[in-house]
């Protein structure tokens, strides 16, 4: 058995994967997407219910913000840098608009989403390419 057969034998040894499969979505991105999706659903429900009960037109801001959040969700899942930037700005604006429409669950979720999006462990997955 020479050196050449030893090299060939060594290359045939299967190695265990050292991490996630190539192309797998990081858990931080998935969590960010789910937070935005929950924020969208909450804005849609609370905004619609408040408008139905109290006929407050400002409550419809929650419905408009929900539509934008659903769109951002699809882009965040793709790890798009521009979606991350828009989501950060969107959540800052959403905090004030949800406050104007008395949607306090939306305010809490917007703050939570904003804080999670700007964390370094999340931001690193949205680096501009």
N, C-alpha and C positions, 0 to 999 in steps of 0.2 A: 504494500500500500504506500504509494508515494504521496507527495505533497499535493499533487494535482487531484487525486481522488479524495483527499481530505477536504479540499476546498469545495469540491462539488458536493460532498456529503453535507458540509456545513450550510450550504446555501439551500438545501432541501428541508432543513429543520423549520417547522412552522413556528412563528413567534406570536405571542399573545398581543392583542391590541393594547396600545398604551393609553388609549383614550376613546373619545367618541368617534363614531364613523365620520368620514369626510363629508362635509356638507350638512352635518347635523346642526340644528338650531340650538344655540346656548340657552340654558334655563333662564338667564336674566332677560333675554329677548322675549321668551315665552311669557314670563311673568309680567313684563311691561305691556305686552299685547293684551293679556287677560285683564290687567288693571284698566286699560283704556276701554276694552270691551264692556267691563262691568260699569265703568263710568258712563258709557253711552247708553246702556240699558237703563241705568238708574235715571239719567237725564230724561230719557224718553218716557218712562213710567211716571216719575214725579211731575214732570212738566205737563204731561197729558192729564193726569189726575187733578192737579191744581187748577188747570184751565177749565176742566169739566165742572169742578165743584165751585170755584170762586170766580170764574170767568176773568181771571187776571191775564191780560195779554202778555205781560212780562214773563209769565210762566212758559209761554211758547218758546222762549229763548232756549230752554232746556231741550226742546224737541229739535230745534235748529242745531244746537251744539251736539246733540246725539248723532245726527246725520253726518256731521263733520268727523266725529269721533269714530264712527263705523268705517269711514274712508281711511282715517289715519291708522286704524287697527290693521287693515290689509297691508298697508305700507310698512308698518313697524315690524310685522312678522317677516317681511322680506329683508330686514336689516338695512333699510334705506336710510342713509345719513340725512337727507333732506326731510324725511318723515320724522326722524328724531328731533331735528331742529323745530319743525312745525309743531310737534307734540309738546315740546317744552313751552313754546310761545302760546300755543293753544290753551294749555292748562293754566298759565298765568292769567290770560284773558278770561277763561272760563270761571275762575274763582270769583272775579268781580261780577260777571254776568249772572252766574248762579246766585250770588248774593242779592242782586237786583230782583231776581225772580223768586226769592225766598226758597230756593232749592238747597237746603242745608246739607242733605246727603251728597249732593253734587259738589258742593264746596269741599267737604271732607275728602271725597274721592279725588278731586282735582289736586288738592294739596298732597295727598298720598302719591298720586301718579307723578306729580312734578318732582317731589323729593326722590322718588325711586329712579326717575329718568336721569336726574343730574348726578346720581351716585357714580363714582369712578368705575365701579365694577360693572355697571350697566352701560355707561357711556363708551367704554372701550370697544364694545361690540358694534358701535355705529360710527367708527372712524371713517373719515372721508377718503375715498379711494381714487 
